[in-house]
Amino acid sequence: MRAESENPTGIDVVTYDPKYRDEFIRLNWQWIEEYFAVEDTDHHHLDDPESTIIEPGGDIIFLVDGDRVLGTCALVREADGLFELAKMAVEKSARGRGLGDVLIEATINRARELGATRIFLLSNRSLTPAISLYRKHGFVEVPVDSDGGYERADIKMVLELESP
């Protein structure tokens, strides 16, 4: 399924297709291992994204240039109207081209389509460019839950959306 979006990069924005599954996994292992250690929650989503993300009502967005996946981001449905923005990654060689903006805008738009009224994310303050990107797109910091699911998470951010 192709998601309709306008972006200045000319790169296609597409929703989950099993043919991109391995790229979702590869891009996320890449950044997690670069900055942190892989945790149980990472394994939970990356070992079986169909049953942990897609089947419960979430989605995975991809930025595709020809036959190359340059970025990805998951929306994990937590409850009615509540989604976690998770596993956002851009190919290392493609960073600095504005793809993060395209990816997060497409992900927020897809969350609205799925009925989201609130999106939250967990991150780490050491990922300064990512935190700046989230703030730029309206996410605000809130207290981190003690059971956030990731040892590396030291910041939680929320974006409130208008009711569908």
C-alpha positions as CSV (number, residue, x, y, z in Angstrom):
1,M,0.0,0.0,0.0
2,R,1.4,3.4,-1.0
3,A,0.8,6.3,1.3
4,E,0.0,9.6,-0.4
5,S,2.3,12.3,0.6
6,E,4.0,15.3,-0.8
7,N,7.6,15.7,-0.1
8,P,10.4,17.7,-1.8
9,T,12.8,14.8,-1.9
10,G,11.0,12.8,-4.7
11,I,11.4,9.7,-2.5
12,D,8.4,7.4,-2.2
13,V,6.7,7.1,1.2
14,V,5.1,3.7,1.5
15,T,3.3,1.8,4.3
16,Y,4.2,-1.7,5.4
17,D,4.9,-4.3,2.8
18,P,6.5,-7.6,3.8
19,K,9.2,-7.1,1.1
20,Y,10.7,-4.3,3.2
21,R,10.7,-6.3,6.4
22,D,14.4,-7.1,6.3
23,E,15.2,-3.4,5.7
24,F,13.2,-2.3,8.7
25,I,15.2,-4.8,10.8
26,R,18.6,-3.9,9.2
27,L,18.2,-0.1,9.6
28,N,17.2,-0.4,13.2
29,W,19.9,-2.9,14.2
30,Q,22.3,-0.4,12.5
31,W,21.5,2.6,14.7
32,I,20.9,0.7,17.9
33,E,24.2,-1.1,17.8
34,E,26.0,2.1,16.8
35,Y,24.8,4.0,19.9
36,F,23.5,1.5,22.4
37,A,23.0,-2.1,23.3
38,V,20.1,-4.1,21.9
39,E,17.4,-4.6,24.5
40,D,14.6,-7.1,25.0
41,T,12.1,-4.5,23.8
42,D,14.1,-4.2,20.6
43,H,14.0,-7.9,20.0
44,H,10.2,-7.9,20.7
45,H,9.5,-5.5,17.8
46,L,12.3,-6.5,15.4
47,D,12.1,-10.3,15.6
48,D,8.4,-10.3,14.5
49,P,7.2,-6.9,13.4
50,E,4.0,-8.4,11.8
51,S,2.6,-9.7,15.1
52,T,3.9,-7.0,17.4
53,I,3.3,-3.9,15.2
54,I,1.1,-4.6,12.2
55,E,-1.5,-7.1,13.5
56,P,-2.4,-5.0,16.7
57,G,-3.3,-2.1,14.4
58,G,0.0,-0.3,13.9
59,D,2.0,0.3,10.8
60,I,5.6,0.8,9.5
61,I,6.4,3.6,7.2
62,F,9.3,3.4,4.6
63,L,11.1,5.9,2.5
64,V,12.0,4.2,-0.7
65,D,14.2,5.5,-3.5
66,G,14.0,3.2,-6.5
67,D,14.8,-0.2,-4.9
68,R,16.6,1.2,-1.8
69,V,14.9,1.8,1.6
70,L,16.5,4.9,3.0
71,G,14.4,5.3,6.2
72,T,11.7,3.7,8.3
73,C,9.5,4.4,11.3
74,A,7.0,2.3,13.2
75,L,3.7,3.2,14.8
76,V,2.9,0.8,17.6
77,R,-0.7,0.8,18.7
78,E,-0.8,0.9,22.5
79,A,-4.5,1.6,23.1
80,D,-7.4,3.3,21.3
81,G,-6.1,6.6,20.0
82,L,-2.6,6.0,21.6
83,F,0.4,5.1,19.5
84,E,4.1,4.9,20.1
85,L,6.4,6.3,17.5
86,A,9.2,3.8,17.5
87,K,12.1,2.4,15.6
88,M,12.8,5.5,13.5
89,A,15.9,5.1,11.4
90,V,17.5,6.8,8.3
91,E,20.2,5.1,6.4
92,K,23.6,6.5,7.5
93,S,24.6,7.5,4.0
94,A,21.3,9.4,3.4
95,R,21.3,11.5,6.6
96,G,21.4,15.3,6.3
97,R,19.0,15.4,3.3
98,G,15.8,16.2,5.2
99,L,14.6,12.7,5.2
100,G,13.9,12.7,8.9
101,D,11.4,15.5,8.3
102,V,9.7,13.6,5.5
103,L,9.6,10.4,7.6
104,I,8.2,12.0,10.8
105,E,5.6,14.0,8.9
106,A,4.5,10.8,7.0
107,T,4.4,8.9,10.3
108,I,2.3,11.5,12.0
109,N,-0.1,11.6,9.0
110,R,-0.4,7.8,9.1
111,A,-1.1,7.9,12.8
112,R,-4.0,10.3,12.2
113,E,-5.3,7.9,9.6
114,L,-5.2,5.1,12.1
115,G,-7.2,7.2,14.6
116,A,-4.4,8.5,16.9
117,T,-5.2,11.3,19.2
118,R,-1.8,11.0,21.0
119,I,1.6,9.8,19.9
120,F,4.4,9.3,22.4
121,L,8.0,8.3,22.0
122,L,10.9,7.2,24.1
123,S,14.4,8.3,23.3
124,N,17.8,9.2,24.7
125,R,19.1,12.8,25.2
126,S,22.4,11.8,23.5
127,L,20.5,11.6,20.2
128,T,20.5,15.4,19.9
129,P,19.5,15.6,16.2
130,A,16.5,13.2,16.8
131,I,15.3,15.2,19.9
132,S,15.5,18.4,17.9
133,L,13.5,16.8,15.0
134,Y,10.8,15.7,17.4
135,R,10.6,19.1,19.0
136,K,10.4,20.7,15.5
137,H,7.4,18.6,14.8
138,G,5.5,19.5,17.9
139,F,6.5,16.8,20.4
140,V,6.9,18.0,24.0
141,E,8.8,16.5,26.9
142,V,6.8,14.8,29.7
143,P,8.1,12.7,32.7
144,V,9.5,9.3,31.8
145,D,7.5,6.4,33.1
146,S,9.5,4.0,35.3
147,D,8.5,1.1,33.2
148,G,9.1,2.7,29.8
149,G,10.5,-0.6,28.3
150,Y,14.0,0.6,27.5
151,E,16.9,1.0,29.8
152,R,18.4,3.6,27.4
153,A,15.3,5.8,27.5
154,D,15.9,9.0,29.5
155,I,13.3,11.2,27.7
156,K,9.7,10.8,26.8
157,M,7.9,13.1,24.4
158,V,4.3,13.4,23.4
159,L,2.4,14.9,20.5
160,E,-1.3,15.6,21.0
161,L,-3.4,15.3,17.9
162,E,-6.9,16.6,17.2
163,S,-9.6,14.0,17.5
164,P,-10.4,12.4,14.2
